[in-house]
Amino acid sequence: MAQITSPLPSDKQKIAGDALQGALIDLLDLSLVGKQAHWNLIGRNFRSLHLQLDEIVALARTGADSAAERAVALGVNPDGRAATVARDTQVRQFDTGYIEDGKVVAAFTDILGEMIARMRERIAATEEPDPVTQDLLIQITEGLEKQHWMIQAQR
């Protein structure tokens, strides 16, 4: 069976692959948590927050795809299976049922802030081993930081 190889040495490939896998898990679960909040949202700011959650989900899904494809380009197999996401996620979860808009704003401010901190750690870790992966992580983080600002402004 043919395999995808990378010009990166194996030690650098591992660092980049680990950073991309962590980002993939974060982004996949962010898209799921975003949809859970989107479907169960109630409150005075329903419409605008409902639409913003869709923006966050779209950003997360696009970022997850980019991270997974970068991993494959480096010869690393991404693992986005539901069981892997459930086992490895660090993203805070909502309880079932309706969620008031103020609680969604507070929770997503925290969720995005925590995720941005992890993404910045990945950015730092990939600076020397793989600047291309670092650049991708910077781009994804830029979008997350924009959404963090926009949701935090609703407090």
trRosetta pair geometry for C-beta under 8 A, 3 or more apart (Angstrom, degrees):
i j d omega theta_ij theta_ji phi_ij phi_ji
3 75 6.8 56 154 -145 98 100
4 72 6.0 56 60 174 168 71
4 73 7.2 -105 169 -127 138 19
4 75 4.7 -161 106 -102 83 66
5 75 5.1 20 -135 -86 21 138
6 13 5.3 135 74 -106 147 123
6 73 7.4 87 -102 132 99 55
6 74 4.4 26 -98 -165 144 53
6 75 4.1 -121 -22 6 98 116
6 76 7.7 6 -33 -22 142 80
8 12 4.5 -121 -179 92 109 110
8 13 4.4 145 98 -66 117 82
8 16 6.7 -36 173 16 175 141
8 74 6.1 -6 23 -149 132 99
8 129 7.2 58 -157 171 127 86
8 130 6.1 -19 -105 -86 143 111
9 12 5.0 80 60 16 81 104
9 13 6.8 -145 94 -11 35 93
10 13 5.3 -52 -139 37 32 118
10 14 6.3 39 159 -25 65 101
11 14 5.9 -49 -152 29 29 113
11 15 6.9 29 151 -17 61 103
11 129 7.5 -124 116 -124 75 121
12 15 5.7 -49 -150 34 37 111
12 16 6.3 32 154 -12 67 107
12 129 3.7 176 -144 -160 87 97
12 130 5.9 134 167 -45 104 92
13 16 6.0 -60 -148 43 29 107
13 17 5.8 30 155 -21 66 113
13 74 5.5 165 -141 166 87 109
13 75 6.4 -24 -155 64 137 107
13 76 6.5 171 171 -53 94 110
13 130 7.9 89 -93 -57 37 134
14 17 5.6 -56 -139 40 27 112
14 18 6.2 29 160 -20 64 106
15 18 6.0 -55 -149 35 25 109
15 19 6.5 23 154 -16 61 108
15 125 5.9 -154 -177 156 105 101
15 126 6.4 163 133 -96 103 66
15 129 4.4 105 73 31 137 174
15 130 7.1 171 88 5 101 106
16 19 5.8 -57 -150 38 31 111
16 20 6.2 27 155 -16 67 109
16 70 8.0 -110 164 140 111 107
16 71 7.9 175 130 -109 89 64
16 74 5.7 -147 103 -136 130 168
16 76 7.4 -171 97 -8 88 148
16 126 5.6 84 -103 -123 73 110
16 129 5.7 -149 -44 117 92 118
16 130 4.0 20 -83 22 132 152
16 133 4.3 160 -146 -10 108 167
17 20 5.8 -57 -144 40 30 109
17 21 6.2 31 157 -21 66 107
17 71 5.7 89 -129 -140 72 95
17 74 6.1 -151 -71 100 87 134
17 76 3.5 -174 -117 -119 120 162
18 21 5.7 -52 -143 36 30 111
18 22 6.4 31 156 -18 63 106
18 125 7.9 -73 86 135 108 148
19 22 5.9 -56 -151 36 29 111
19 23 6.4 28 152 -17 63 107
19 122 3.9 129 -153 -154 102 101
19 125 5.5 -179 -79 83 124 123
19 126 5.1 -84 22 -51 172 118
19 133 6.4 108 81 149 129 130
19 137 6.6 -50 154 -73 121 146
20 23 5.6 -54 -147 38 33 112
20 24 6.2 40 152 -25 66 104
20 67 4.8 167 -160 -175 83 89
20 68 7.5 148 163 -81 110 29
20 70 5.7 -148 -120 87 139 107
20 71 4.3 178 118 -71 146 101
20 74 7.6 161 2 28 155 138
20 76 6.9 125 63 87 133 140
20 78 6.8 -87 130 -96 109 103
20 133 6.3 -88 -59 -149 107 122
20 137 8.0 -119 -88 -69 64 105
21 24 5.5 -50 -146 32 32 116
21 25 6.6 32 155 -17 64 102
21 71 6.7 90 -59 -106 70 146
21 76 7.5 -103 -49 148 103 129
21 78 6.3 -178 -100 -131 73 69
21 79 6.6 24 -139 35 108 88
22 25 6.0 -53 -150 34 31 109
22 26 6.4 30 153 -16 64 108
22 118 6.6 -136 155 164 121 117
22 122 6.0 -165 77 -83 127 129
23 26 5.7 -57 -149 39 32 113
23 27 6.0 23 159 -15 68 112
23 63 7.2 -107 164 153 108 106
23 64 7.8 -174 132 -106 81 54
23 67 4.5 -154 100 -123 117 152
23 119 6.5 74 -107 -110 98 85
23 122 6.0 156 -55 150 104 177
23 137 6.3 -127 -82 -113 150 96
23 140 6.6 81 -165 92 131 163
24 27 6.1 -62 -142 41 25 105
24 28 6.1 23 162 -17 64 110
24 64 5.5 89 -141 -147 63 78
24 67 4.7 -159 -69 107 79 129
24 68 5.5 91 -113 -67 127 82
24 71 7.2 -31 -44 -21 137 143
24 78 5.4 163 -96 -158 168 118
24 79 7.6 127 103 61 143 50
24 80 5.7 -103 165 -83 119 96
25 28 6.1 -56 -142 37 25 107
25 29 6.3 14 163 -8 62 111
25 80 7.8 -163 -83 -113 53 64
25 84 7.1 -110 -101 134 105 92
25 85 5.6 172 -141 -119 77 66
25 88 4.9 -73 -138 102 154 116
25 89 5.8 -158 166 -90 104 60
25 90 7.7 77 118 9 118 81
26 29 6.4 -72 -153 43 22 101
26 30 6.1 26 155 -24 65 110
26 89 7.5 132 -93 -137 42 73
26 90 6.9 -24 -94 49 88 95
26 91 6.3 132 -141 -54 61 108
26 115 5.2 134 -172 -139 127 105
26 118 6.3 176 -82 90 149 140
26 119 7.3 -140 90 -63 165 91
27 30 5.4 -48 -141 33 32 116
27 31 6.6 35 157 -21 62 100
27 60 4.6 171 -167 -164 76 77
27 61 7.5 169 158 -69 104 20
27 63 4.7 -141 -129 95 147 107
27 64 3.8 -170 109 -68 123 87
27 67 6.5 150 20 13 146 140
27 140 7.3 -66 -82 -167 133 135
28 31 5.9 -54 -157 31 31 110
28 32 6.8 25 148 -14 64 106
28 60 7.3 165 -74 159 16 107
28 64 5.0 104 -63 -123 71 146
28 80 5.4 163 -77 -150 153 101
28 85 5.1 -99 102 -109 128 134
29 32 5.4 -53 -148 38 41 112
29 33 6.0 38 155 -16 73 105
29 85 5.4 167 -64 -175 94 109
29 89 4.3 103 -75 -123 163 129
29 91 4.2 175 116 28 126 142
30 33 5.9 -54 -139 42 30 107
30 34 5.9 37 156 -25 64 109
30 56 6.9 -111 159 157 106 101
30 57 7.7 -172 126 -106 78 49
30 60 4.1 -155 93 -118 110 143
30 91 5.9 -154 -68 -115 63 151
30 111 7.1 143 -118 154 90 121
30 115 6.5 37 -77 -98 130 162
31 34 5.6 -53 -145 36 27 117
31 35 6.6 25 157 -17 61 105
31 57 4.8 88 -141 -148 72 73
31 60 4.0 -166 -60 101 84 128
31 61 5.0 87 -105 -60 145 81
31 64 6.8 -65 -17 -14 133 141
32 35 5.9 -55 -150 36 30 107
32 36 6.4 33 151 -22 64 104
32 85 7.6 109 -2 148 146 146
33 36 5.5 -50 -147 33 34 115
33 37 6.5 30 154 -13 65 104
33 91 5.6 -137 -22 145 147 130
33 92 7.5 93 -138 83 153 58
33 93 6.5 -129 -107 -117 110 54
33 94 6.6 132 -153 -4 87 97
33 111 6.8 -158 118 -149 151 158
34 37 6.0 -58 -151 40 29 106
34 38 6.0 36 150 -26 65 110
34 53 5.1 165 -174 -173 87 86
34 54 7.8 147 153 -82 117 22
34 56 4.7 -161 -123 98 140 110
34 57 4.1 -168 105 -70 138 86
34 60 6.4 174 0 11 144 145
34 108 7.9 72 -103 -111 78 120
35 38 5.1 -51 -141 36 35 120
35 39 6.2 30 162 -17 68 105
35 53 7.5 145 -84 151 30 114
35 57 5.7 80 -56 -107 81 141
36 39 6.3 -59 -150 37 25 105
36 40 6.4 -12 164 12 61 118
36 94 5.5 179 121 47 127 125
37 40 6.4 -81 -139 54 25 90
37 41 5.8 53 162 -63 67 97
37 53 5.6 -150 93 -127 104 143
37 94 6.0 143 -74 -33 83 156
37 99 5.8 -66 -133 65 74 150
37 104 5.0 123 -165 -130 125 114
37 107 7.5 -169 -97 82 139 132
37 108 7.2 -168 99 -59 179 115
38 41 6.2 -31 -144 -11 19 119
38 50 6.0 96 -150 -148 74 65
38 53 4.0 -173 -81 113 94 139
38 54 6.3 97 -123 -59 141 70
38 57 6.9 -32 -34 -33 146 137
40 94 7.4 174 66 128 140 148
40 96 7.8 -158 -105 -169 160 47
40 97 6.5 111 -164 120 135 27
40 98 5.2 -162 178 -115 89 38
40 99 5.1 73 112 7 104 93
41 46 5.7 144 127 -134 107 77
41 49 6.0 -166 -165 105 150 115
41 50 5.6 -164 68 -82 147 82
41 53 7.1 -163 -42 -14 145 153
41 98 7.7 67 -168 -159 3 73
41 99 5.9 -40 -99 71 48 90
41 101 6.2 61 -169 -86 98 72
41 104 5.9 0 -114 -49 101 159
42 46 6.4 -22 -149 -91 28 115
42 98 4.8 9 -3 -172 126 120
42 99 7.0 150 22 68 78 38
42 100 6.0 -46 75 -103 85 49
42 101 6.9 -113 93 -33 38 80
43 46 5.6 156 65 -58 59 79
43 49 7.6 15 70 33 113 146
43 100 5.0 93 -65 -163 124 67
43 101 3.1 -128 73 -4 147 107
43 102 6.7 -178 -139 -10 160 72
43 104 7.9 -155 22 16 141 116
44 101 6.5 -109 47 32 61 150
45 48 5.5 -57 -175 51 85 103
45 49 4.9 76 126 -19 98 115
45 101 4.4 145 56 178 95 156
45 105 7.8 30 78 -49 148 125
45 154 6.7 126 -179 -167 166 127
46 49 6.3 -81 -146 47 18 101
46 50 5.6 24 164 -28 65 115
46 101 6.3 -112 -69 -72 52 125
47 50 5.7 -54 -142 32 22 115
47 51 6.6 16 160 -12 59 107
48 51 6.0 -59 -153 39 30 108
48 52 6.3 29 152 -19 66 109
48 154 8.0 177 109 -110 123 136
49 52 5.4 -52 -142 38 35 112
49 53 6.3 43 156 -25 66 100
49 101 5.3 160 13 -141 163 103
49 104 6.1 101 174 95 139 138
49 105 7.0 -87 -117 -65 131 90
49 154 7.2 125 -86 -178 102 168
50 53 6.0 -52 -153 29 26 112
50 54 7.1 27 147 -17 58 102
51 54 5.7 -52 -158 31 38 114
51 55 6.9 40 145 -20 65 100
52 55 5.3 -48 -154 31 42 115
52 56 6.5 42 148 -19 68 100
52 147 7.5 141 180 -146 98 92
52 150 6.6 -161 -143 126 129 121
52 151 6.5 150 149 -85 141 88
53 56 5.5 -49 -149 35 37 113
53 57 6.3 39 151 -20 66 104
53 104 7.6 -50 -75 176 124 134
53 108 7.9 -123 -101 -87 85 154
54 57 5.5 -51 -145 37 34 113
54 58 6.3 35 155 -20 66 104
55 58 5.8 -54 -147 36 30 110
55 59 6.3 32 153 -19 64 107
55 147 6.8 180 113 -107 107 113
56 59 5.7 -54 -149 37 31 113
56 60 6.2 31 153 -19 65 108
56 108 7.2 -81 -98 -154 169 133
56 112 7.8 -96 -135 -81 127 120
56 147 5.2 114 -98 -158 90 150
56 151 7.8 24 -67 -53 133 133
57 60 5.7 -56 -147 37 30 112
57 61 6.2 27 156 -18 65 107
58 61 5.9 -55 -144 37 29 109
58 62 6.3 27 158 -15 64 108
59 62 6.0 -59 -147 39 26 108
59 63 6.1 23 157 -16 63 113
59 143 4.8 -174 -154 151 125 131
59 144 7.1 161 141 -73 135 59
59 147 6.4 -147 36 -41 164 141
60 63 5.8 -59 -144 41 27 110
60 64 6.1 31 157 -23 65 107
61 64 5.7 -50 -144 33 29 113
61 65 6.5 29 156 -17 62 104
62 65 5.9 -56 -152 36 30 110
62 66 6.4 28 152 -17 64 108
63 66 5.6 -56 -146 38 33 111
63 67 6.2 32 156 -19 67 106
63 140 4.2 98 -137 -131 121 113
63 143 6.9 -154 -63 63 125 139
63 144 7.9 28 -67 -49 167 101
64 67 5.8 -55 -146 37 30 110
64 68 6.2 27 157 -17 65 108
64 80 6.9 93 176 -117 118 138
65 68 5.9 -56 -145 39 29 109
65 69 6.2 24 159 -15 65 110
66 69 5.9 -58 -143 41 27 107
66 70 6.2 30 156 -21 64 107
66 136 6.0 -169 147 -163 115 117
66 139 7.9 -77 136 87 161 125
66 140 6.9 -170 75 -71 132 113
67 70 5.8 -55 -148 35 29 111
67 71 6.5 33 152 -22 63 104
67 78 7.2 120 118 -113 81 141
67 136 6.9 151 -91 140 61 128
67 137 7.9 66 -102 -85 101 74
67 140 7.1 17 -56 -63 106 158
68 71 5.6 -52 -153 31 32 114
68 72 6.7 31 152 -16 64 103
68 78 3.9 -114 -135 43 81 171
68 80 6.2 -34 -93 -35 135 130
69 72 5.7 -50 -148 36 36 111
69 73 6.4 41 151 -23 65 104
70 73 5.5 -52 -149 35 34 116
70 74 6.6 26 152 -13 64 106
70 132 7.6 -175 -150 127 116 98
70 133 5.9 131 160 -110 135 81
70 136 5.4 -113 -73 9 159 177
71 74 5.8 -65 -156 41 32 106
71 76 4.3 -84 -176 83 86 103
71 77 7.2 16 136 137 115 4
71 78 4.4 116 70 -59 148 96
72 75 7.6 54 -175 -70 34 15
72 76 7.0 -104 -76 66 27 56
72 77 7.1 46 -97 -108 74 42
72 78 6.5 -63 -45 -4 84 100
74 130 7.4 -8 -106 -127 137 157
74 133 7.3 7 -56 -67 143 123
79 84 4.6 -162 138 -132 108 174
80 84 6.8 -140 -146 69 8 126
80 85 6.7 28 -165 -53 54 109
81 84 4.5 89 61 6 84 105
81 85 7.0 -156 92 -6 42 85
82 85 5.7 -56 -146 38 32 110
82 86 6.1 30 157 -18 67 108
83 86 5.8 -54 -144 39 29 111
83 87 6.1 27 157 -19 64 111
84 87 5.8 -58 -144 39 28 110
84 88 5.9 -8 169 8 66 118
85 88 6.6 -76 -134 51 20 89
85 89 5.6 37 172 -52 65 107
86 89 6.6 -31 -127 2 17 114
90 114 7.2 -138 130 143 107 123
90 118 6.9 134 73 -68 145 156
91 111 6.0 44 -156 -151 85 106
91 114 7.9 156 -114 89 52 123
91 115 6.9 18 -98 -74 91 112
92 107 6.5 -138 100 -164 132 96
92 110 6.6 15 12 107 151 114
92 111 5.3 -119 39 -91 103 93
92 114 7.4 100 -16 35 103 152
94 99 5.8 -42 -159 -80 139 144
94 107 6.8 58 -83 173 94 168
99 103 5.5 -121 -177 84 87 119
99 104 5.3 101 129 -62 118 96
99 107 7.9 -51 -174 16 135 146
100 103 4.7 86 64 8 84 105
100 104 7.1 -152 96 -9 42 87
101 104 5.5 -54 -148 34 35 113
101 105 6.4 36 155 -20 68 103
102 105 5.7 -50 -148 34 33 112
102 106 6.4 29 155 -14 65 106
103 106 5.8 -54 -145 40 32 109
103 107 6.0 30 157 -18 66 110
104 107 5.8 -57 -141 41 27 108
104 108 6.0 18 163 -11 65 111
105 108 6.3 -60 -140 42 23 102
105 109 6.3 30 157 -25 61 106
105 151 5.9 -175 -142 176 70 87
105 152 7.8 134 178 -103 91 27
105 154 4.8 -122 -129 94 136 112
105 155 5.9 175 140 -82 127 61
106 109 5.8 -53 -150 30 28 114
106 110 6.7 20 154 -11 62 107
106 155 7.0 88 -81 -111 71 99
107 110 5.9 -62 -156 41 32 107
107 111 5.9 31 152 -21 70 110
108 111 5.2 -47 -131 40 39 114
108 112 5.8 35 167 -15 69 106
108 151 4.9 -79 107 167 119 158
109 112 6.4 -59 -145 41 20 104
109 113 6.2 21 155 -20 59 114
109 148 6.8 95 -138 -156 55 74
109 151 5.7 -156 -72 112 71 105
109 152 4.6 101 -121 -92 111 80
109 155 6.8 18 -56 -62 155 116
110 113 5.6 -59 -144 38 28 112
110 114 6.2 25 161 -17 66 107
111 114 6.1 -60 -151 37 25 107
111 115 6.3 21 154 -16 63 111
112 115 5.6 -57 -143 40 32 111
112 116 6.1 37 156 -24 66 105
112 144 5.8 178 -158 -179 96 91
112 145 8.0 151 162 -95 113 31
112 147 6.0 -144 -125 100 149 99
112 148 4.0 -169 126 -90 132 92
112 151 6.7 127 7 46 148 136
113 116 5.8 -52 -147 33 28 113
113 117 6.7 32 152 -21 61 102
113 148 6.0 119 -67 -143 64 130
114 117 5.7 -52 -155 30 34 114
114 118 6.8 29 150 -14 65 103
115 118 5.7 -55 -152 38 36 109
115 119 6.2 37 150 -20 68 106
115 144 6.1 -119 105 -164 114 145
116 119 5.5 -53 -144 38 33 113
116 120 6.3 36 155 -21 65 104
116 141 6.1 103 -137 -151 77 93
116 144 5.3 -178 -83 119 89 124
116 145 5.9 94 -121 -78 136 79
116 148 6.2 -25 -38 -47 142 155
117 120 5.8 -53 -149 34 29 111
117 121 6.8 33 150 -20 61 102
118 121 5.6 -50 -154 32 36 114
118 122 6.6 36 148 -17 65 103
119 122 5.5 -53 -152 37 37 112
119 123 6.4 44 147 -25 67 101
119 137 6.0 177 -170 -178 89 98
119 140 6.6 -137 -145 98 137 104
119 141 4.4 168 132 -91 138 107
119 144 6.5 134 4 43 161 154
120 123 5.2 -43 -145 30 37 117
120 124 6.5 39 154 -18 64 101
120 141 6.6 109 -66 -137 68 151
121 124 5.8 -53 -151 36 32 110
121 125 6.3 31 151 -20 65 108
122 125 5.5 -54 -143 37 33 113
122 126 6.2 17 162 -9 66 112
122 137 5.2 -142 110 -148 111 152
123 126 6.4 -70 -147 43 24 99
123 127 7.1 51 152 -57 60 86
123 134 5.7 88 -152 -151 63 83
123 137 4.9 -163 -83 110 76 125
123 138 5.8 92 -123 -71 123 75
123 141 6.5 -38 -53 -16 132 155
124 127 6.0 -25 -159 -19 34 116
125 129 7.5 -16 147 22 67 122
126 129 5.7 -82 -143 59 52 96
126 130 5.1 -50 -166 63 97 84
126 131 7.4 154 140 -86 87 25
126 133 4.7 -105 -168 94 146 108
126 134 4.1 -175 104 -70 106 84
126 137 6.4 121 41 12 144 143
127 131 6.8 26 -163 -94 40 73
127 134 5.4 90 -90 -104 43 153
128 131 7.9 3 -119 -55 11 82
129 133 7.8 -20 96 45 92 128
130 133 4.1 39 114 19 120 112
130 134 6.4 160 99 -17 65 85
131 134 5.0 -51 -143 38 39 120
131 135 6.2 47 155 -27 68 98
132 135 5.7 -47 -152 29 31 113
132 136 6.9 31 149 -16 61 102
133 136 5.6 -52 -153 35 37 113
133 137 6.4 35 151 -17 68 106
134 137 5.7 -58 -149 39 32 110
134 138 6.3 37 151 -24 66 104
135 138 5.5 -50 -149 32 32 115
135 139 6.6 34 153 -20 64 102
136 139 5.7 -53 -153 33 33 112
136 140 6.5 29 152 -15 65 105
137 140 5.7 -52 -146 38 34 110
137 141 6.1 35 154 -20 66 109
138 141 5.7 -59 -146 39 29 112
138 142 6.4 39 153 -29 63 100
139 142 5.7 -47 -153 23 31 115
139 143 7.2 26 153 -12 60 101
140 143 6.0 -59 -162 36 35 109
140 144 6.5 32 146 -17 68 107
141 144 5.4 -53 -145 39 38 113
141 145 6.1 39 156 -21 69 104
142 145 5.9 -56 -148 36 28 110
142 146 6.6 31 152 -21 62 104
143 146 5.6 -51 -150 32 33 113
143 147 6.6 28 154 -13 65 104
144 147 5.8 -58 -151 40 33 108
144 148 6.2 39 149 -25 66 106
145 148 5.3 -48 -144 33 35 118
145 149 6.5 39 155 -20 64 100
146 149 5.9 -52 -153 33 31 111
146 150 6.4 23 153 -15 64 110
147 150 5.6 -58 -143 41 34 109
147 151 6.0 25 161 -13 69 108
148 151 6.3 -59 -141 41 24 101
148 152 5.9 23 160 -18 62 115
149 152 5.9 -62 -142 40 23 109
149 153 6.3 30 158 -29 62 107
150 153 5.9 -47 -149 24 28 115
150 154 7.7 30 151 -22 54 102
151 154 5.9 -54 -168 22 41 115
152 155 6.1 -18 -174 -17 52 112
